[in-house]
């Protein structure tokens, strides 16, 4: 089956033909890391969205392993960092009530 003429000459197709697969995947991993960071930076954080992206990145790195090339350790480190941000965003912080409102200074919540 022949490719349509517009696909043969497309800059995007040319890029995909000429660029090593591990480089394309690495670029996508970093874009996904940025997507996760954006969702975690929202107020309030979009934990469900961030978790989906983080799980997808993790699956890509686990499936690709060392085949992702010389930067695989960088991808793993970046994933670990965004996972830490997720954990902090998902954890209730000291000085907030269960509904996320700050406690008034000098007062504590009654024990339940």
C-alpha positions in Angstrom: 0.0 0.0 0.0 1.5 3.3 -1.1 1.4 6.3 1.2 -0.6 9.3 0.1 1.7 12.0 -1.3 1.0 14.5 1.5 2.2 12.0 4.1 5.4 11.2 2.2 6.5 14.9 2.2 5.1 15.9 5.6 7.7 17.5 7.9 6.3 15.6 10.8 6.7 12.2 9.0 10.2 13.2 7.9 11.0 13.9 11.6 9.6 10.5 12.7 11.6 8.7 10.0 14.9 10.5 10.8 14.8 10.7 14.6 15.7 7.7 16.7 12.6 6.2 18.4 14.2 6.6 21.9 14.5 10.3 21.2 10.9 10.7 20.2 9.8 8.7 23.3 12.0 10.8 25.5 10.5 14.0 24.2 7.0 12.6 24.9 8.0 11.6 28.4 9.2 15.1 29.1 6.0 16.6 27.7 3.9 14.3 29.9 6.0 15.3 32.9 5.1 18.9 32.2 1.4 18.0 31.9 1.6 16.3 35.3 3.3 19.3 36.8 0.6 21.6 35.4 -2.2 19.5 36.9 -0.4 19.4 40.3 0.1 23.2 40.2 -3.6 23.9 39.9 -5.5 25.2 42.9 -6.7 22.8 44.1 -4.4 20.2 42.4 -6.0 18.0 39.8 -4.8 14.8 41.5 -6.8 12.4 39.3 -5.4 14.0 36.1 -1.9 14.1 37.4 -2.1 10.4 38.6 -3.2 9.3 35.1 -0.3 11.1 33.5 2.2 9.8 36.1 1.0 6.2 35.7 1.3 6.5 31.9 4.9 7.8 32.2 5.8 5.1 34.7 4.4 2.4 32.3 6.4 3.9 29.4 9.6 3.9 31.4 9.0 0.4 32.8 8.1 -1.0 29.3 11.0 0.7 27.6 13.6 0.3 30.3 17.2 0.6 29.1 16.0 0.6 25.5 15.0 4.2 26.0 18.6 5.0 25.6 21.3 6.9 27.5 18.8 9.3 29.3 16.7 6.6 30.9 18.1 7.5 34.4 17.1 11.1 33.8 13.6 10.0 32.9 13.4 7.9 36.1 14.7 10.8 38.2 12.2 13.2 36.7 9.4 10.7 37.3 10.5 10.3 40.9 10.4 14.0 41.4 6.9 14.5 40.0 5.7 11.5 42.1 7.1 13.3 45.2 5.2 16.4 44.3 2.1 14.3 43.8 2.5 12.8 47.3 2.9 16.2 48.9 -0.1 17.6 47.0 -2.2 14.6 48.0 -1.2 14.8 51.7 -3.1 17.0 54.1 -0.7 19.7 55.4 -0.2 20.6 59.0 -2.4 23.6 59.9 -5.3 22.7 57.7 -8.6 21.1 58.5 -10.0 18.1 56.8 -11.9 20.3 54.3 -8.6 22.1 53.4 -9.3 25.4 55.2 -6.6 26.8 57.4 -7.0 26.5 61.1 -7.2 29.8 63.0 -4.0 30.7 64.8 -3.7 29.2 68.3 -6.8 27.0 68.0 -6.9 23.3 67.5 -9.5 21.0 66.1 -11.5 19.0 68.7 -10.6 15.3 68.8 -13.1 13.0 67.2 
